[in-house]
Amino acid sequence: MKKNLVIVESPSKSKTIEKYLGKDYKVVSSKGHIRDLATSGKFGLGVDVDNGFTPTYIPIKGKKSIISDLKKEVKNSDIVFLASDPDREGEAIAWHLKDALEIPDDGYKRVLFNEITHDKVIEAINHPTLIDDNLVRSQETRRILDRIIGFRLSKLLQNKIGAKSAGRVQSVALKLIVDREREIEAFVKEEYWTITAKFLEYDADLSQYKNKDVELKTEADCNSVLEKLGEEYKVETQDQKKKNKKSKFPFITSTLQQEASTKLGFTAKKTMSIAQKLYEGIDLENETVGLITYMRTDSIRLSDDFTKTAYKYITEKYGKEYVGYVKQSKKTENVQDAHEAIRPTSIMREPLKVKEFLSNDEFKLYSLIYKRALASLMADAKVNQTTIILDNNDYKFKVTGQVLIFDGYLKVYKDYETNEDKILPEVKVGDIFKTNEVVKEQHFTKPPARYTEAKLIKEMEELGIGRPSTYAKTMDTIKERGYVELEDKKFKPTEVGIETTDKLQEFFADLINVEYTKNMEDDLDKIADGKLIWNDILEKFYQLFEPRVKSAFDAMEKKAPQETGEKCPECGNPLVIRKGRYGEFVACSNYPECKYIKKETPEVKEIMDCPYCSGKIIERKTRKGKIFYGCSNYPKCKFATWDLPINEKCPECGKILVEKNKKIKCSECSYER
């Protein structure tokens, strides 16, 4: 008997969903994308740029067998539910599956799992839709754009200056970092001074003289003021105001990445990896369930069902005075409102109730998401803010303090927001005080700070460049390419990063910039909405872009390779450092006439004796530079592991123990301690 076939992206998600759907359904995984652009044709783009930008797709390496297996499953099924992730990329994957598996139009349904819970999965299966061709075209256009820009500019930079790559969003993000570094270098610090009157219970800062702001640029300015001050400070005004402190919206992708960075110290990549696990399903005591809704979203909307349940929960747990309201905001540019905000799938699954089933990092991120969504539906916190102005010979000293009088949403979100009470004494207008001490202090203005990962993501979001789902990849790419380094968790551009940016700006300033990139995002959104034709956009772009590339190949000066100070033993010409597919190497500068390459003898790092033979376990590298550990007697002894071996044997199977993520595990069996 044939079953209904459901194809999802993730193997872990497939197990969860199959439990929900029962015996009439078979759930399998495509393990993400199955096809990508070929590297054939003009410039190796896999795109026919001369005939409507028709793409050529081929199976991704290692995916041929998956496609073959999926085709067999399709033949043995009555209907195929394409359940790739509910975003543009997922829509494109659904289309690729339909096309590659040769599924007829009447043989498939598209389903969207915005959360992996029993009821929502059943609801999605019962309300299927069809593939949205406009979304597919939008994502396809993005991929083609990125391929053209990436391949053509990367080839140019590799040929001319030895840089590794360029990209539509990547290069703009790098430019932001380089521009900020230039601001820092050009910054001229300015001296300024402050005067503070210290009293027993508070400090008051000099702010005005005769109702005009005071500027103290030198110590002489300070001394002049100090000479005119008397001993008595008279209370001129005391102002008390009640102020509301509003909670923030529930998380979208970018704000989750930012808050996880600043509050938890997670990289964007780590945040999204953990969020993916929380979305796909966690094994709890009696069920496997997704703990959060889909984590790639631009929307701050919360469903009516969740909101009602949360209001009831807040009322019962904290009291009705803690119930807030759903905050609404204008829909900002480039926002797709197809999904909800990131929230827990059930308000009843409190973080502490599921803690034992989560890793430490999973618990931290789930707690943050849970409390942010809950806090967004709670009442404002309220503070009493007091401002006192003290007068001394027309010099006005100001002191402020505030007291929390109702914690509101801070009841659940106080761990992530500071709110320190500063209590001021009761005073009356006309009261006179004498200071304990008057302090003058020198300061200097500071340059703008370098970008942290969180700040760069926030800047990119506000400028409208890239998509939230790609921010983590962009951060990784500029680090992996050696364009930036981290100093105190802040991005500092390297020499090659600065040189790469400068060369791109010299020849592509009107294309590699914030405004052009933002406008392109707007056009991609319009394609998704069916308002623009995809290949018209590509044609317009290519007619502008390709002549610039050809001009740059002719005009950009080629950087001479760095000399090592040694002479070639075969022809006497200088040896230089060149860059190849697998990193740097030393070769003759007279290439191709002289093909001498200096062979380096790598230093062997011994880890321990090999327990399986007379050899040594040594640190080795793949051709791409990735470290692994293997026996020096290879190929006679074929022991190898990616993880660091330790000089202990597994108590269960006798094999080598290894260290991974600060845990000790067996290299063969499931033993762990």
C-alpha positions, 0 to 999 in steps of 0.5 A: 500500500502506497503512503503519503510522502513528506519531504523535509530538509532536516533528518532530525525534523523528519523523525519528529514529524513522522511521529506526529503524522502516523502510519499513513505517512513516510517522512524523508529528508533532502538534507538541505539543497539538492542542486546548485548552479553549474560551473560551466558556460561563460565565465563558469557562471552556470548561467546563460547571460546572453539568453535570458539568464537561463540557469543550469542546475546540477546535483550538489556534490554527494547529493546524486544518491539522495536524489536517486533515493527520493525518486524511488520514494516518489514513485511509491507514493500517491502524493508528495508533500514538499515541506522544506523550510517556510522561507524563500530559500525553502520555497526554492528548495521545494521547486528544485525537489519538484523539478529534479524528482519529476513530480507532476503538477497534480502530484504534490502539495506544498506545506509550511511548518512554522512550528514543529508541534503535533497540532500545527503539523497536522494543521499544515498537512490539512491546509496545503498550498502550492509552490509560490513561483514569485518567491522562487524567482526572487530567490533564484535571482538572488542566487544568480546575482550572487554567483555573477558578482562573486565569480567575476569579482573574486576572479578579478581580485585573485588575479590582481591582488591575491585576495580570496573573494568578493560578494554582493553583501559581503563586500559592503559589510567589509566596507562598513568595517573599513570605513569605520576604521578610517574614521577612527584613524582620522579622529582627533581627540578633544579635551574637555573638563567636568565639575562635580559637587559631591554631597553626602547622598549624591553627586551633582554635575555642573550643567548650565550657567545662567540657563546656557550649557557650560563648556569647559575645554581647559583646566583654566576654564574649570579654575575660573568657574571654581573661583566664582563658586560660593559655599552654599548650594540652593535647591532651585527646582525639584521635578518628579515625573512618572515614566513608563519603560516599555518592553521590546518587541519579540525577537526577529532573526536579526534582533535575536542574533544581536541580543544573543551576542551581547547578553550570551556572548554567542556568535550569529552562527552559533545562535542560528545553529542552536535555534535550528535545533530548538525549532526542529525538535527536542526529545522531552520526557514523553514527546519530541517537540519543537520548542520555538517557532521558525527562526528566520523571520522579519515579523514581530507579529504574534498569533492570536492563539499564542497571545490569548494563552500568554495573557491567561498565563500572565494573569494567573501567574503574576496578576492581571495588572501585569498584562500588557498589550500586543505592540504594533508598529509600521511595517518596515521596508524589506519585511516579509510578514508571512511568519510570526516572531520567534517565540516559544511554541507553548507558553506552558513550557517554561525554561526550567521545566525543560532544562534537563533536556537541553544543553547549557547553551540551548537552555540559555537561548531558549530562556532568552527567546521565551522571556522576550516573547512573554515580556513583550505581552506584559505591562510597562514597567513604571519609574519615579524619576526625580531631577534636582537643580541646585544653584550656586551663583547662577551656576546650575548643578543637576542630579537625577535619580529614579526608583522602580515603582512597578516592575511590569515586564521586568518581572520576567526580563530583568536578567537581560536589562539593567535597572538600578534604583538611584534614590535621592533624599527628600528636599524642598525648593529653597533648601541650602546645602554645603558640599563635601568636595568639588571635583574637576576632572579631565576627559577626552572625546573618544573615536567611534567604536569598532563594530562588534558582530551584534553592532554590525548586524544591527547596522546592516539591518537598519541600512537594509542590506542583506537578509537576516538569514544571511548575516551569520554567513556574512560574518563567517565569510569575512573572518574566514577570508582573512579580511578582518580580525577580532580585537576585544570581540570587535572587527578590525580590518586586516591589510588585505581587507583594506586593500580589497575594499580600496580596489573595489571602490576604485572600480565599482564604487557605484555598485559596491555600496549601501544604497545600490545593495539596498535598492537591489534588495527592494527589487528582489522583494518586488519580484517576490510580490510579482511586481517586477520581472526577474530577468529584466532586473538581471539584464539591467544589472549585467549591462552595468556590471560586466563592462566595469569588470572588463575595464577593471581587468585591463586597468587594475594594477597587478600586485607583485608577489612578496619576495622571500629574500632567497634565490631560486636554486635552479635559475637564480631569480628571486623566490616569491610567496604565491597563493594557490588552491591550498594556501601559500607556497614559495616558488620562483618569480620566473614562472612559467620559464622556471617551475621550481617550487620550494618543498617545505618539511612540515614540523611533526607534532606528536600527541601520544604513542599509537595504541594499535601499533609501534607508531605515534599519533601525530597532528596532520592536515588535510589538503585544505588545511583542516587539522586531524590526528592519525598514525605516523605508520599510515597506511599500515595503521589507518587510525584517524580522528578529527578530535584530540586524542588523550592517553587513555583507553575507553573503559567500555570498548578499549579504543582511544578516548578523545576530547571534544567540546571539553568533553571526553568521548570514545573515538569508536563507541558512544561512551562519554564522560 
